[in-house]
Amino acid sequence: MHPSARPWVEAASDERGYALPTVLMVIVIGFLFSTAAVIASVASQDSSSRDQDSKVAFATADAGVQQALFRQNKVSTTAAAPCVVNQSGTFTAGAASADGWCPALTASVGGAAFSYRVKPPTDVVVNGQTRRQTSIVSTGTVDGVSRRVSMVASSVSGSGIFGNERAVGIDYLNVGTGNGKGIFTDSGSNGDVTATNATTICGNIRYGVGHQFVGADHQCAGYQVNSGNSSYPVVDISPYLTNNSNARLSNGQDTITGSVSWNPTTKTLDMQGNSSVTLGGTLPYVFCTLTMNGNSDLIMPTGANAKIYFNSPEACGLSSPAQQIDITGNSSIVATGWDPAHGLFELPGIFMVGSSSSSCSVNMTGSAKANEFVIYAPRCSVTVDGSSDYWGAILGKSLDVNGSAKVFSDINMPNPQVSVVMVYQRDRYVECGPAGTTPDANC
């Protein structure tokens, strides 16, 4: 090798020392990029998991609110025991805690849990009506993630229970009359409304959500058809089981003529032939069954404002199906206290407890009729048949209007006042912020 070339060769051989650091640098940089990608992926998965937990926590909190509302409607509470509490696995009425709220109740839903508290009901004025109102706050938690929701619920009162409708079949309304007869007032159902034959329906019609109105050609012109559901509270008979006017039927205070049988033990009233009973009591009556045949008349006189509450089939010892009211022949129910032209607005009525486990029914057939009278039977089927005329308001679990029957309503008729089991429905629903010093803080 020429002497002059040796420095260049030696320089080249000396660069071999730079190769290893360069390779290591590339490996480190690649590792950092890989680590960053892994960290980003883990962070993304963690965020996704937390988002999923948040959604589950919200759904669990909502489940707690619904459970609280269900129990509040299921268990009868009092002013002294306004809360639903858990006593050894049994939910019953109990006292509030020192902070004025009901004790917390908890439960698990899958891998999540909820805890809720209820504020004892208080009286509030809503649209001029006094109603009971309660608040519920529920917290749902899953994997350490929590969300809170709050619901304000008000009671369904015993006034305005018919709304604007005077002919209601909750499960269905069937009108199969002929000769231009039918319903001559606003009607409604949470199920189907069906009109057949030569039926006439002169009034607005409401059918249930997801259901239908069949027979549009039977509706009079100028009225509306809409869809929606309504709630109807169950009748509360408890205030009148011992405080009622039944004794008047036994001691001669009420006027009775003709073939009439009254059994105070079984609470059954049977009227046959040309008989009549005048119910003059100002307190409600409590019956189990009412049978009217022939030309019998049940009279509600002016000043009495009489109401008849029918106990449940179970409480009456009746087997299912139980026909608790049977009015046939040329029988009639007459309210002489209803005369708007002369300033009389007494509205008597029949209010039926019914049953959730056995069936009960109301039957008006033949030439049976009623004059400005209310039947409220949210858990019993009602049939108006034959050539019956019914002036008033009628509501049943189902309602069939057949034959040449007619259902009318006076435009002056107010909604009846009836004792009902307290039922709460949602008024307001919000998600709460961070927890505070009170259960409903930041809600």
RODO-2510 file (C-alpha; in nm, 4 decimals, decimal comma):
residues 443
     n   res          X          Y          Z
     1     m     0,0000     0,0000     0,0000
     2     h     0,1275     0,3377    -0,0920
     3     p     0,2246     0,5316     0,2134
     4     s     0,0014     0,8214     0,1171
     5     a    -0,3162     0,6003     0,1292
     6     r    -0,2654     0,4666     0,4841
     7     p    -0,4323     0,7614     0,6674
     8     w    -0,7532     0,7130     0,4710
     9     v    -0,7674     0,3436     0,5430
    10     e    -0,7044     0,3990     0,9103
    11     a    -0,9812     0,6636     0,9219
    12     a    -1,2255     0,4232     0,7620
    13     s    -1,1426     0,1482     1,0058
    14     d    -1,1904     0,3889     1,2989
    15     e    -1,5606     0,4587     1,1954
    16     r    -1,6532     0,1075     1,2937
    17     g    -1,6952     0,2374     1,6485
    18     y    -1,9999     0,4469     1,5484
    19     a    -2,2171     0,1578     1,4188
    20     l    -2,3311     0,0159     1,7533
    21     p    -2,4518     0,3472     1,9038
    22     t    -2,6417     0,4236     1,5858
    23     v    -2,8210     0,0889     1,5889
    24     l    -2,9014     0,1250     1,9572
    25     m    -3,0432     0,4728     1,8929
    26     v    -3,2725     0,3407     1,6222
    27     i    -3,3914     0,0586     1,8487
    28     v    -3,4610     0,3003     2,1345
    29     i    -3,6528     0,5377     1,9114
    30     g    -3,8578     0,2498     1,7722
    31     f    -3,9274     0,1255     2,1231
    32     l    -4,0443     0,4722     2,2289
    33     f    -4,2832     0,4917     1,9353
    34     s    -4,4152     0,1443     2,0139
    35     t    -4,4570     0,2312     2,3811
    36     a    -4,6429     0,5491     2,2918
    37     a    -4,8767     0,3512     2,0693
    38     v    -4,9370     0,0953     2,3454
    39     i    -4,9999     0,3700     2,6032
    40     a    -5,2422     0,5445     2,3664
    41     s    -5,4229     0,2170     2,3044
    42     v    -5,4458     0,1400     2,6775
    43     a    -5,5681     0,4936     2,7492
    44     s    -5,8284     0,4608     2,4766
    45     q    -5,9451     0,1282     2,6137
    46     d    -5,9560     0,2694     2,9657
    47     s    -6,1622     0,5677     2,8459
    48     s    -6,3971     0,3360     2,6600
    49     s    -6,4319     0,1142     2,9664
    50     r    -6,5020     0,4138     3,1900
    51     d    -6,7582     0,5460     2,9444
    52     q    -6,9294     0,2081     2,9467
    53     d    -6,9238     0,2017     3,3288
    54     s    -7,0741     0,5507     3,3343
    55     k    -7,3621     0,4404     3,1127
    56     v    -7,4238     0,1319     3,3239
    57     a    -7,4112     0,3423     3,6420
    58     f    -7,6748     0,5788     3,5001
    59     a    -7,9015     0,2895     3,4006
    60     t    -7,8570     0,1386     3,7471
    61     a    -7,9463     0,4692     3,9151
    62     d    -8,2582     0,4829     3,6984
    63     a    -8,3463     0,1280     3,8057
    64     g    -8,3247     0,2455     4,1663
    65     v    -8,5678     0,5315     4,1010
    66     q    -8,8153     0,2996     3,9308
    67     q    -8,7890     0,0488     4,2156
    68     a    -8,8483     0,3236     4,4718
    69     l    -9,1545     0,4521     4,2859
    70     f    -9,2940     0,0992     4,2533
    71     r    -9,2564     0,0355     4,6262
    72     q    -9,4029     0,3741     4,7147
    73     n    -9,7136     0,2839     4,5130
    74     k    -9,7250    -0,0709     4,6469
    75     v    -9,6917    -0,0150     5,0215
    76     s    -9,9511     0,1885     5,2108
    77     t    -9,7855     0,4545     5,4280
    78     t    -9,9242     0,6913     5,6900
    79     a    -9,8356     1,0316     5,8309
    80     a    -9,6704     0,8606     6,1269
    81     a    -9,4929     0,6022     5,9097
    82     p    -9,4381     0,7805     5,5748
    83     c    -9,1486     0,5683     5,4501
    84     v    -9,1106     0,2282     5,2877
    85     v    -8,8496     0,0384     5,4886
    86     n    -8,6992    -0,3087     5,4739
    87     q    -8,7656    -0,5150     5,7853
    88     s    -8,5989    -0,8533     5,7564
    89     g    -8,6726    -0,8765     5,3856
    90     t    -9,0291    -0,7440     5,4107
    91     f    -9,1110    -0,3974     5,2816
    92     t    -9,3448    -0,2112     5,5123
    93     a    -9,4274     0,1390     5,6334
    94     g    -9,1759     0,2963     5,8715
    95     a    -9,0432     0,6204     6,0157
    96     a    -8,8144     0,8747     5,8515
    97     s    -8,4507     0,9245     5,9532
    98     a    -8,3267     1,2183     6,1608
    99     d    -8,2475     1,4229     5,8471
   100     g    -8,6122     1,4055     5,7348
   101     w    -8,5500     1,1570     5,4539
   102     c    -8,6391     0,7891     5,4471
   103     p    -8,3604     0,5403     5,5249
   104     a    -8,1483     0,4353     5,2276
   105     l    -8,2438     0,1151     5,0465
   106     t    -7,9922    -0,0699     4,8316
   107     a    -7,9863    -0,3519     4,5796
   108     s    -7,7616    -0,5056     4,3136
   109     v    -7,8288    -0,5258     3,9413
   110     g    -7,5809    -0,7595     3,7753
   111     g    -7,2359    -0,6301     3,8656
   112     a    -7,3714    -0,2857     3,9582
   113     a    -7,5491    -0,1528     4,2662
   114     f    -7,7905     0,1258     4,3473
   115     s    -7,8824     0,3088     4,6630
   116     y    -8,1815     0,5412     4,6871
   117     r    -8,3516     0,7666     4,9385
   118     v    -8,7075     0,8977     4,9365
   119     k    -8,8362     1,2218     5,0821
   120     p    -9,1663     1,1624     5,2675
   121     p    -9,4664     1,2954     5,0718
   122     t    -9,5957     1,6450     5,1444
   123     d    -9,8983     1,8400     5,0220
   124     v    -9,8410     2,0775     4,7306
   125     v   -10,0767     2,2798     4,5133
   126     v   -10,0598     2,1898     4,1418
   127     n   -10,2877     2,3798     3,9028
   128     g   -10,5141     2,4764     4,1889
   129     q   -10,5418     2,1189     4,3220
   130     t   -10,3782     1,9885     4,6378
   131     r   -10,1703     1,6813     4,5650
   132     r    -9,9161     1,4690     4,7467
   133     q    -9,5602     1,5019     4,6193
   134     t    -9,2431     1,3059     4,6907
   135     s    -8,8774     1,3163     4,5799
   136     i    -8,6475     1,0236     4,5048
   137     v    -8,2686     1,0401     4,4660
   138     s    -8,0854     0,7308     4,3438
   139     t    -7,7130     0,6589     4,2968
   140     g    -7,5883     0,3859     4,0642
   141     t    -7,2327     0,2543     4,1000
   142     v    -7,0213     0,0144     3,8923
   143     d    -6,6415    -0,0368     3,9049
   144     g    -6,6035     0,2748     4,1181
   145     v    -6,7981     0,4955     3,8731
   146     s    -7,1146     0,6607     4,0128
   147     r    -7,4013     0,8682     3,8721
   148     r    -7,7022     1,0175     4,0509
   149     v    -8,0545     1,0938     3,9305
   150     s    -8,3526     1,2616     4,0941
   151     m    -8,7250     1,2208     4,0341
   152     v    -9,0121     1,4313     4,1669
   153     a    -9,3447     1,2432     4,1607
   154     s    -9,6976     1,3622     4,2404
   155     s   -10,0012     1,1609     4,3379
   156     v   -10,2951     1,0893     4,1142
   157     s   -10,5852     1,2418     4,3028
   158     g   -10,9427     1,1249     4,3348
   159     s   -11,0636     1,4222     4,1333
   160     g   -11,0355     1,4529     3,7597
   161     i   -10,9961     1,0762     3,7227
   162     f   -11,1993     1,0708     3,4007
   163     g   -11,0119     1,3615     3,2436
   164     n   -11,2209     1,5000     2,9586
   165     e   -11,3565     1,1577     2,8628
   166     r   -11,6839     1,0124     2,9870
   167     a   -11,6752     0,6678     2,8223
   168     v   -11,3513     0,4779     2,8883
   169     g   -11,2423     0,1169     2,8427
   170     i   -10,8843     0,0952     2,9696
   171     d   -10,7853    -0,2277     2,7899
   172     y   -11,0246    -0,1758     2,4987
   173     l   -11,3414     0,0052     2,3984
   174     n   -11,5816    -0,1773     2,1702
   175     v   -11,8944    -0,0115     2,0336
   176     g   -12,1111    -0,2508     1,8349
   177     t   -12,4529    -0,0895     1,8562
   178     g   -12,7059    -0,0540     1,5755
   179     n   -12,9710     0,1865     1,4536
   180     g   -12,7477     0,4898     1,4949
   181     k   -12,7061     0,4304     1,8694
   182     g   -12,3707     0,4326     2,0491
   183     i   -12,1623     0,6884     2,2385
   184     f   -12,2468     1,0578     2,2446
   185     t   -11,9542     1,1944     2,4449
   186     d   -11,5737     1,1908     2,4374
   187     s   -11,4318     0,8408     2,4755
   188     g   -11,0933     0,6789     2,5236
   189     s   -10,8853     0,3650     2,5719
   190     n   -10,5245     0,2591     2,6289
   191     g   -10,5928    -0,0176     2,3776
   192     d   -10,7955    -0,0402     2,0582
   193     v   -11,1166     0,1508     1,9959
   194     t   -11,3459    -0,0458     1,7649
   195     a   -11,6750     0,0667     1,6119
   196     t   -11,8889    -0,1792     1,4137
   197     n   -12,2434    -0,2259     1,2799
   198     a   -12,4503     0,0936     1,2584
   199     t   -12,2638     0,2506     1,5488
   200     t   -12,2512     0,6261     1,6038
   201     i   -11,9714     0,7895     1,8037
   202     c   -12,0251     1,1629     1,8432
   203     g   -11,7248     1,2828     2,0394
   204     n   -11,3463     1,2923     2,0403
   205     i   -11,1742     0,9526     2,0467
   206     r   -10,8437     0,8527     2,2069
   207     y   -10,6854     0,5128     2,1394
   208     g   -10,3751     0,3695     2,3095
   209     v   -10,0150     0,4103     2,1997
   210     g    -9,9306     0,1283     1,9574
   211     h   -10,2999     0,0516     1,9063
   212     q   -10,5626     0,1734     1,6607
   213     f   -10,9091     0,3130     1,6009
   214     v   -11,1078     0,0811     1,3762
   215     g   -11,4241     0,2198     1,2202
   216     a   -11,3476     0,5825     1,1383
   217     d   -11,6581     0,6027     0,9192
   218     h   -11,8727     0,5685     1,2341
   219     q   -11,7473     0,8897     1,3937
   220     c   -11,9543     1,2060     1,3605
   221     a   -11,7968     1,4911     1,1655
   222     g   -11,6133     1,7653     1,3486
   223     y   -11,4506     1,5500     1,6192
   224     q   -11,0850     1,4536     1,6642
   225     v   -10,8984     1,1250     1,6931
   226     n   -10,5674     1,1052     1,8800
   227     s   -10,3359     0,8520     2,0417
   228     g   -10,2163     0,8476     2,4025
   229     n   -10,2331     0,6599     2,7317
   230     s   -10,3899     0,7611     3,0624
   231     s   -10,3564     0,6255     3,4167
   232     y   -10,6494     0,5449     3,6425
   233     p   -10,5921     0,4869     4,0159
   234     v   -10,7454     0,1972     4,2055
   235     v   -11,0414     0,2681     4,4346
   236     d   -10,9608     0,2911     4,8065
   237     i   -11,2475     0,1492     5,0113
   238     s   -11,0655     0,1459     5,3471
   239     p   -11,2129     0,4756     5,4811
   240     y   -11,5657     0,3322     5,4541
   241     l   -11,5375    -0,0301     5,5648
   242     t   -11,6687     0,0629     5,9101
   243     n   -11,7798     0,4214     5,8537
   244     n   -12,0672     0,3905     5,6073
   245     s   -12,4450     0,4160     5,5633
   246     n   -12,5159     0,0415     5,5395
   247     a   -12,7085     0,0346     5,8676
   248     r   -12,9775     0,2533     5,7111
   249     l   -13,0826    -0,0425     5,4942
   250     s   -13,1379    -0,2552     5,8048
   251     n   -13,2933    -0,0118     6,0511
   252     g   -13,5575     0,1390     5,8238
   253     q   -13,3956     0,4778     5,7683
   254     d   -13,3836     0,4103     5,3935
   255     t   -13,7178     0,3660     5,2199
   256     i   -13,7669     0,0156     5,0789
   257     t   -14,0740    -0,1099     4,8894
   258     g   -14,1532    -0,4339     4,7078
   259     s   -13,9427    -0,7455     4,6803
   260     v   -13,6071    -0,6349     4,8196
   261     s   -13,3503    -0,8465     5,0027
   262     w   -13,0580    -0,6898     5,1885
   263     n   -12,7980    -0,9058     5,3647
   264     p   -12,5780    -0,6905     5,5918
   265     t   -12,3283    -0,9738     5,6418
   266     t   -12,2628    -1,0539     5,2760
   267     k   -12,3454    -0,6940     5,1751
   268     t   -12,5712    -0,8055     4,8911
   269     l   -12,8736    -0,6097     4,7691
   270     d   -13,1255    -0,7950     4,5536
   271     m   -13,4238    -0,6116     4,3983
   272     q   -13,6968    -0,7853     4,1971
   273     g   -14,0299    -0,6930     4,0403
   274     n   -14,1790    -0,3497     4,1084
   275     s   -13,9450    -0,2703     4,3949
   276     s   -13,7555     0,0409     4,4968
   277     v   -13,4811     0,1451     4,7363
   278     t   -13,4069     0,5076     4,8239
   279     l   -13,0503     0,5532     4,9505
   280     g   -13,0631     0,8581     5,1741
   281     g   -12,7302     0,8245     5,3537
   282     t   -12,4736     1,1015     5,3204
   283     l   -12,1898     0,8572     5,3926
   284     p   -12,1037     0,6040     5,1191
   285     y   -12,2543     0,2547     5,1169
   286     v   -12,0362    -0,0575     5,0916
   287     f   -12,1728    -0,3447     4,8800
   288     c   -12,0437    -0,6725     4,7442
   289     t   -12,3170    -0,7377     4,4860
   290     l   -12,6172    -0,5546     4,3435
   291     t   -12,8889    -0,7330     4,1458
   292     m   -13,1838    -0,5470     3,9915
   293     n   -13,4564    -0,7037     3,7763
   294     g   -13,8111    -0,6361     3,6630
   295     n   -13,9085    -0,2726     3,7150
   296     s   -13,6911    -0,2089     4,0190
   297     d   -13,5593     0,1417     4,0913
   298     l   -13,2564     0,2446     4,2933
   299     i   -13,3058     0,6104     4,3839
   300     m   -13,0396     0,8624     4,4937
   301     p   -13,2460     1,1531     4,6293
   302     t   -13,1613     1,5209     4,6435
   303     g   -12,9423     1,6009     4,9432
   304     a   -12,8029     1,2504     4,9833
   305     n   -12,5275     1,2657     4,7194
   306     a   -12,5022     0,8908     4,7714
   307     k   -12,2056     0,6824     4,6635
   308     i   -12,1761     0,3035     4,6588
   309     y   -11,8333     0,1411     4,6976
   310     f   -11,8010    -0,2233     4,5935
   311     n   -11,5367    -0,4257     4,7755
   312     s   -11,3014    -0,6624     4,5926
   313     p   -11,4250    -1,0107     4,4942
   314     e   -11,1713    -1,1674     4,7341
   315     a   -11,2869    -0,9576     5,0296
   316     c   -11,6471    -1,0498     4,9466
   317     g   -11,5716    -1,4210     4,9203
   318     l   -11,6733    -1,4289     4,5534
   319     s   -11,5169    -1,6710     4,3078
   320     s   -11,3802    -1,5582     3,9734
   321     p   -11,5408    -1,4457     3,7468
   322     a   -11,7593    -1,2392     3,9793
   323     q   -12,0561    -1,0471     3,8429
   324     q   -12,0895    -0,7830     4,1120
   325     i   -12,3527    -0,5687     3,9388
   326     d   -12,6334    -0,7118     3,7255
   327     i   -12,9064    -0,4670     3,6183
   328     t   -13,1596    -0,6132     3,3760
   329     g   -13,5218    -0,5815     3,2676
   330     n   -13,6622    -0,2308     3,2954
   331     s   -13,4636    -0,1447     3,6060
   332     s   -13,3107     0,1980     3,6595
   333     i   -13,0773     0,4005     3,8759
   334     v   -13,2096     0,7515     3,9254
   335     a   -13,0299     1,0524     4,0743
   336     t   -13,2853     1,3185     4,1590
   337     g   -13,0116     1,5467     4,2923
   338     w   -12,8860     1,6241     3,9407
   339     d   -13,0757     1,9157     3,7897
   340     p   -12,8392     2,1883     3,6611
   341     a   -13,1338     2,3971     3,5397
   342     h   -13,2358     2,4411     3,9048
   343     g   -12,8846     2,4578     4,0525
   344     l   -12,8599     2,0924     4,1608
   345     f   -12,5204     1,9325     4,0877
   346     e   -12,5121     1,6258     4,3120
   347     l   -12,3357     1,3441     4,1316
   348     p   -12,3776     1,0016     4,2930
   349     g   -12,1869     0,7037     4,1694
   350     i   -12,0660     0,3445     4,1895
   351     f   -11,6954     0,2909     4,2589
   352     m   -11,5492    -0,0601     4,2389
   353     v   -11,2273    -0,1862     4,3975
   354     g   -11,2002    -0,4829     4,1615
   355     s   -10,9037    -0,7180     4,1678
   356     s   -10,5648    -0,7733     4,0095
   357     s   -10,5942    -1,1523     4,0348
   358     s   -10,9600    -1,2325     3,9620
   359     s   -11,2114    -1,0921     3,7167
   360     c   -11,5233    -0,8937     3,8026
   361     s   -11,7948    -0,7412     3,5892
   362     v   -12,0773    -0,4892     3,5617
   363     n   -12,3727    -0,5798     3,3405
   364     m   -12,6536    -0,3474     3,2274
   365     t   -12,8868    -0,5126     2,9778
   366     g   -13,2477    -0,5120     2,8640
   367     s   -13,4031    -0,1693     2,9118
   368     a   -13,1916    -0,0926     3,2167
   369     k   -13,0967     0,2708     3,2480
   370     a   -12,9232     0,5235     3,4689
   371     n   -12,9785     0,8949     3,4987
   372     e   -12,6695     1,1156     3,5582
   373     f   -12,4738     0,8510     3,7399
   374     v   -12,1089     0,7471     3,7478
   375     i   -11,9574     0,3999     3,7282
   376     y   -11,5824     0,3898     3,7968
   377     a   -11,4461     0,0345     3,7716
   378     p   -11,0802     0,0392     3,6561
   379     r   -11,0329    -0,3327     3,7301
   380     c   -11,3750    -0,4689     3,6255
   381     s   -11,5236    -0,5184     3,2796
   382     v   -11,8374    -0,3174     3,2001
   383     t   -12,1082    -0,4080     2,9478
   384     v   -12,3971    -0,1840     2,8434
   385     d   -12,6311    -0,3836     2,6190
   386     g   -12,9902    -0,4164     2,4997
   387     s   -13,1810    -0,0898     2,4795
   388     s   -13,0073     0,0543     2,7853
   389     d   -12,9703     0,4305     2,8197
   390     y   -12,6876     0,5556     3,0307
   391     w   -12,6586     0,9245     3,1209
   392     g   -12,3346     0,9980     3,3031
   393     a   -11,9750     0,8802     3,3021
   394     i   -11,8601     0,5224     3,2760
   395     l   -11,5113     0,3701     3,3039
   396     g   -11,4173     0,0040     3,3109
   397     k   -11,1148    -0,2184     3,2622
   398     s   -11,2921    -0,2852     2,9349
   399     l   -11,6092    -0,1298     2,7985
   400     d   -11,8540    -0,2923     2,5576
   401     v   -12,1515    -0,0917     2,4320
   402     n   -12,3777    -0,3199     2,2277
   403     g   -12,7323    -0,3720     2,1047
   404     s   -12,9135    -0,0420     2,0805
   405     a   -12,7571     0,0996     2,3952
   406     k   -12,6718     0,4679     2,4265
   407     v   -12,4161     0,6438     2,6447
   408     f   -12,4619     1,0178     2,6942
   409     s   -12,2996     1,2794     2,9145
   410     d   -12,4175     1,6192     3,0344
   411     i   -12,1722     1,8990     2,9465
   412     n   -12,2252     2,0387     3,2980
   413     m   -12,1083     1,7164     3,4637
   414     p   -11,7956     1,7652     3,6784
   415     n   -11,5363     1,4977     3,7384
   416     p   -11,6453     1,2871     4,0372
   417     q   -11,4648     1,2858     4,3704
   418     v   -11,3636     0,9340     4,4677
   419     s   -11,1362     0,7848     4,7308
   420     v   -10,8439     0,6193     4,5494
   421     v   -10,5303     0,4348     4,6515
   422     m   -10,2431     0,6841     4,6439
   423     v   -10,0463     0,6419     4,3219
   424     y    -9,7453     0,8538     4,2307
   425     q    -9,6442     0,9473     3,8769
   426     r    -9,3272     1,1183     3,7545
   427     d    -9,3376     1,4962     3,7208
   428     r    -8,9659     1,5811     3,6911
   429     y    -8,6526     1,3780     3,6177
   430     v    -8,2962     1,5160     3,6183
   431     e    -7,9367     1,4012     3,6608
   432     c    -7,7648     1,5342     3,9710
   433     g    -7,4232     1,6918     4,0119
   434     p    -7,1719     1,6098     4,2856
   435     a    -7,3100     1,4815     4,6144
   436     g    -7,3615     1,7403     4,8887
   437     t    -7,4865     1,7776     5,2411
   438     t    -7,8419     1,6690     5,1577
   439     p    -7,9574     1,3729     4,9476
   440     d    -8,0932     1,6023     4,6757
   441     a    -7,8039     1,8483     4,6680
   442     n    -7,7140     1,9667     4,3143
   443     c    -8,0157     1,7952     4,1634
***
